[in-house]
């Protein structure tokens, strides 16, 4: 079996902290945004092979020695929460349920003071048998990636016949109290508009909150094409043929989804228009990859290596300063719509959602 080899993004130097970077207080950038939401990738591995994410043969996975050790991750979580003002921690992948340290990482985060809110984004494979344990470890809620409820469509998109496992995982998450249970969908260019209608009906029937996400240029093969992707206008148009949608009046804040009340409410559906209507000006996220790199933006082409600092003997002050410098340099926006846009070297599975 062959795998797709990935390039290595450039690593930002941390030997000199730029003048003007705040030494304390919240985690700010030069545009006045404050990062309070930390996305933690537990692994780059995944047990699905979604067509918009990776090739059928998989990728060149990180070596075990490159992944943060449990003690290293716990240390970075403590710095993020107690020194940098992080209030929300989301565990992602790849597929986070493939990490042996997942429950331990959740417990480490929720043991901190002040306790952050914790969430996880998962494809749902294996969630049915672990949902109760994740709740016991301190997980507050879960987002489950599900692009269709049509079994044939699911098998074609994911290259795996595992729809029943995902459905069982959703039910188990509800039973465990991981509420609200949200469903994240990226629509297939061919069947997606029909899938969106069926997905919304499914979510309304089961009490899940559907969030439909525009496909972004984060695939390993760099095959994303704007003219092939379904945008927010098409999504709303398809849904309006079957449902009455009205804008939700609640303040959106930094939430990526624009909410719409369905048939008068209270149920809502969210559309995340990452490409067609970017919301970078309200972004409050900082990202930590499974191998200990800080990324200021999902589409960053530079990273700051905190693992190297830790393994080189750096103290918490130095790690905090490097993290602050990385976020201070956060760009104004992801630049997808700029003429000179370049897709990041890492695919989504190696960055974390």
Secondary structure by P-SEA (a helix, b strand, c coil): cbbbbbbbcbbbbcccccccccccccccccccccccbbbbbccccccccccccccccccccccccccccaaaaaaaaaaaaccccccbbbbbccccccccaaaaaaaaaaacccccbbbbbcccccccccaaaaaaaccccbbbbbccccaaaaaaacccccaaaaaaaaaaaaaaccccbbbbbbbbcccaaaaaaaaaaaaaacbbbbbbbccccccccccccccccccaaaaaaaaaacbbbbcccccccccccbbbbccccccbbbbbcccccccccccbbbbbcccbbbbccccccccccaaaaaaacccaaaaaaaaaaaaaacccccccccccccccccccccccc
